Amino acid sequence: MRFARLFVVGVFCLQIALGAPKQFVSLSGDSYFDVAVTRRDPTGVGFTHRDGVAFVDFSNMSEQTKREFGFDPATYQPAFEAKQKKELAQAEKARIDAETALAAAEQKRILQQIQLDAAKRARDAALVATAPVGLPTLPAPARSIASRDYSARDYSASRVQEPVGGGRCAGTTKKGMQCKRSAAAGSAYCYQHGG
């Protein structure tokens, strides 16, 4: 609590010493009220105000406001160029860091894919080593409906009537196909075809 009081008194004394205005409007149109200067460098002024905290460059101030904040034209340009160089260096470092992180993530992804491929080859080799002799080592791939061949020969071959047996009805449908129902007990036909 005592520190807070000392801080407020210090800021107030600094404001009086700098002769800072209580309010001002920047050239960009931003208004600041109840201004209390917290830091000053050759490029601008940092301060607290009624709505928060801000830093305003001297290039964004009127001539009168610059004088009130203690603007020195001799030190402004070199300090401004140094500040720009520093900001460009920080932006370049951030860009390089982002590219490095992206490259590291891509390397990690490639390494994981290589490990997965190696594990798959090892699993396949283990299956080959444990498979009985004379049998295929890997099961044949299942054929999807889209890959099946529906040529006329194959389709007509499936329509050929099979010999009666196994309890299937020997009757024919209106389409000329063999009935698919089971034959009644002791008969070659189902209930509908006379069984």
Residue pairs with C-beta under 8 A, 6 or more apart in sequence:
11 36
11 37
11 38
11 48
12 36
14 37
14 38
15 35
15 36
15 37
18 37
18 40
18 69
18 70
19 68
19 70
20 35
20 36
20 37
20 45
20 47
20 68
20 69
21 35
21 65
21 68
22 33
22 34
22 35
23 31
23 32
23 33
23 34
23 35
24 31
24 32
24 35
24 61
24 62
24 65
24 68
25 31
25 32
26 32
26 56
26 60
26 61
27 59
27 60
27 61
27 62
28 60
30 54
30 56
32 47
32 49
32 50
32 51
32 54
32 56
33 49
33 50
33 51
34 49
34 50
35 47
35 48
35 49
36 47
36 48
36 49
37 45
37 46
37 47
37 69
38 46
38 47
38 48
38 53
39 45
39 46
40 46
40 69
40 70
41 79
42 72
42 75
42 76
42 78
42 79
42 80
43 57
43 58
43 76
43 79
43 80
43 83
44 55
44 56
44 57
44 58
44 60
45 55
45 56
45 58
45 69
46 53
46 54
46 55
47 53
47 54
47 55
47 56
57 80
58 66
58 69
58 71
58 76
59 80
61 69
61 71
124 138
127 137
127 138
128 137
131 137
159 177
161 177
161 178
162 178
164 170
164 188
167 182
167 183
168 178
168 179
168 180
168 181
168 182
168 183
169 178
169 179
169 180
169 181
169 182
169 183
169 188
169 189
169 190
169 193
169 195
170 178
170 179
170 183
170 188
170 189
170 193
171 178
171 179
171 189
171 190
171 192
171 193
171 194
172 178
172 179
173 179
179 189
179 190
179 192
179 193
181 190
181 191
181 192
182 190
183 189
183 190
183 195
184 190
184 191
184 195
187 194
187 195
188 195
189 195
